[in-house]
Amino acid sequence: MFPPFRLHKVQVESSEKNPYHRTAMHIDHNAVAQALASFPRHQLQFTALSASNGPARVFDLSEQKDFMNLILDQFCAREKTAQQSVSEVAFVVMQIMAFLPAEAETLIHQQETLAARIMQWLEEHYSEKFQLDDLANAMGLSRSYTSRIFRQQTGGSLHEYLLTRRIKKSCDLLRGTALSVSAIAQKVGFVEMTYYITCFKKMLGQTPLQYRKQYQQNALNDDAN
């Protein structure tokens, strides 16, 4: 399990006798943490596992492989018929965490990093138009220190993180709603639709409309199969 913003490389010796199969799950940790608000014990455990200043961890769940296969198969089956909600992702995360060692839950009763506080604030305000001063004031810090400490703790800039968060949310809306591209741009915090389309294309290599059409076509192909 890798915490956010952590560069990593997994190297495994694989052969015909010892094959290696990898399934990667990319989880929006801020959204899932909010969804777990009604489950404080699970929220604490997930926060510990996803803390940006925490270490990467390895857990051997081979004894639970049948159950893991079952819950992931069920999750993938639902994905073919409906857009996954944050609550469904959070439920899968809770099921997986139930098999983790008990000590993992107590590893990070650490002081919350400033970057984590900043990301939480951005999660609550990314759809709004705001200034860096608004964020800095909420943190009780100066503008320059807010930007500098975020880069130090995450390796990326505030602008990059905010832009990525907005584009990612817009992808969810393009796949799961019938809202127009302009309405989605406004909903995720872009003032100008032209700038939104430019950022989207630069990040994903296609326009929002092309992205939506490709997703719809892939869904039709899956249904046909």
SVG drawing of the C-alpha trace seen along z (x, -y; Angstrom):
<svg xmlns="http://www.w3.org/2000/svg" viewBox="-28 -36 42 60">
<polyline fill="none" stroke="black" stroke-width="0.4" points="0.0,0.0 1.6,-3.2 0.7,-6.6 -0.3,-9.5 2.4,-11.3 5.0,-8.6 7.1,-7.6 7.6,-3.8 8.7,-0.9 7.7,2.7 10.3,5.3 9.3,9.0 11.1,12.0 8.6,13.8 8.9,17.1 6.7,19.7 6.8,21.7 6.3,18.6 4.0,16.2 3.3,12.7 0.0,11.0 -0.6,7.4 -3.9,5.5 -3.5,1.9 -6.2,-0.1 -5.9,-3.9 -8.0,-5.3 -9.0,-8.9 -8.0,-9.0 -9.6,-12.3 -13.0,-11.3 -12.9,-7.9 -11.8,-9.3 -14.9,-11.6 -17.1,-8.7 -15.9,-6.9 -16.9,-9.7 -19.7,-7.5 -17.2,-4.8 -14.5,-6.5 -12.5,-3.3 -12.2,-2.5 -11.6,-6.2 -8.7,-6.3 -7.2,-3.1 -7.6,-4.4 -6.1,-7.7 -3.1,-6.0 -2.6,-3.9 -3.0,-6.8 -1.1,-9.5 1.2,-11.3 4.1,-11.2 3.7,-7.5 5.7,-4.6 4.7,-2.2 3.5,1.1 3.3,4.7 0.6,7.1 0.4,10.8 -3.3,11.6 -2.8,15.0 -4.9,16.8 -7.8,14.5 -7.3,14.8 -10.7,16.4 -12.5,13.6 -10.4,11.0 -11.3,12.5 -14.9,12.5 -15.2,8.9 -13.2,7.6 -15.2,9.7 -18.4,8.3 -17.0,4.7 -15.9,5.2 -19.4,6.6 -21.1,3.5 -18.7,1.3 -20.0,2.6 -23.6,1.6 -23.3,-1.6 -20.9,-4.4 -19.1,-3.6 -20.0,-5.9 -17.5,-6.9 -19.5,-4.9 -19.1,-1.7 -15.3,-2.2 -15.2,-3.0 -17.1,0.2 -14.6,2.3 -11.8,0.5 -13.4,1.4 -13.7,5.1 -10.0,5.2 -8.9,3.4 -10.7,6.0 -7.9,8.5 -5.0,6.2 -2.9,6.8 -4.2,5.0 -1.0,3.0 -1.5,1.2 -4.4,-0.7 -2.1,-2.2 0.9,-3.0 0.0,-6.6 -1.5,-8.3 0.9,-10.9 0.6,-14.6 -1.4,-15.3 0.8,-16.8 0.2,-20.3 -0.1,-18.8 -2.9,-16.6 -4.8,-19.5 -4.3,-21.5 -5.6,-18.6 -8.6,-18.3 -9.4,-22.0 -8.9,-21.8 -11.3,-18.7 -14.0,-20.9 -13.4,-23.9 -12.0,-22.8 -15.3,-23.4 -15.3,-27.0 -13.3,-30.1 -10.8,-31.0 -7.5,-32.7 -4.3,-31.3 -4.9,-33.9 -8.1,-32.1 -6.3,-28.8 -3.4,-30.3 -5.7,-32.1 -7.6,-28.8 -4.2,-27.2 -3.0,-30.1 0.0,-30.4 1.5,-32.9 1.0,-32.4 4.6,-31.6 4.9,-29.1 1.7,-27.4 3.0,-26.8 6.5,-25.8 5.4,-23.3 3.0,-21.6 5.7,-21.1 8.1,-19.9 5.7,-17.3 4.2,-16.1 6.7,-16.8 4.2,-18.7 2.8,-22.2 -0.6,-23.4 -1.6,-24.3 -0.8,-20.9 -2.7,-19.1 -5.8,-21.4 -5.8,-21.0 -5.5,-17.2 -8.3,-17.1 -10.6,-19.2 -9.9,-17.2 -10.4,-13.9 -13.8,-15.0 -14.8,-16.2 -14.0,-12.7 -16.3,-11.2 -19.1,-13.6 -18.4,-13.0 -18.8,-9.2 -21.6,-9.3 -23.9,-12.2 -25.5,-13.8 -24.3,-17.3 -22.9,-19.4 -19.2,-20.0 -19.7,-23.7 -21.8,-22.8 -19.2,-20.3 -16.4,-22.8 -18.2,-25.2 -19.2,-22.5 -15.5,-21.5 -14.2,-25.1 -13.2,-26.2 -14.3,-29.8 -13.5,-29.5 -14.6,-26.5 -11.8,-27.1 -9.2,-26.8 -10.8,-23.6 -10.8,-22.0 -7.1,-23.0 -6.1,-21.5 -8.1,-18.4 -6.6,-17.7 -3.1,-18.4 -3.6,-15.9 -5.5,-13.2 -4.7,-13.6 -8.3,-14.2 -11.1,-16.7 -13.8,-16.1 -16.3,-15.3 -14.0,-12.8 -13.4,-11.2 -17.1,-10.9 -17.7,-9.3 -14.9,-6.9 -16.2,-5.8 -19.7,-5.3 -18.4,-3.3 -16.3,-1.1 -19.4,-0.5 -21.4,0.5 -18.7,2.9 -18.6,4.5 -22.4,5.0 -22.1,6.6 -19.5,9.0"/>
</svg>
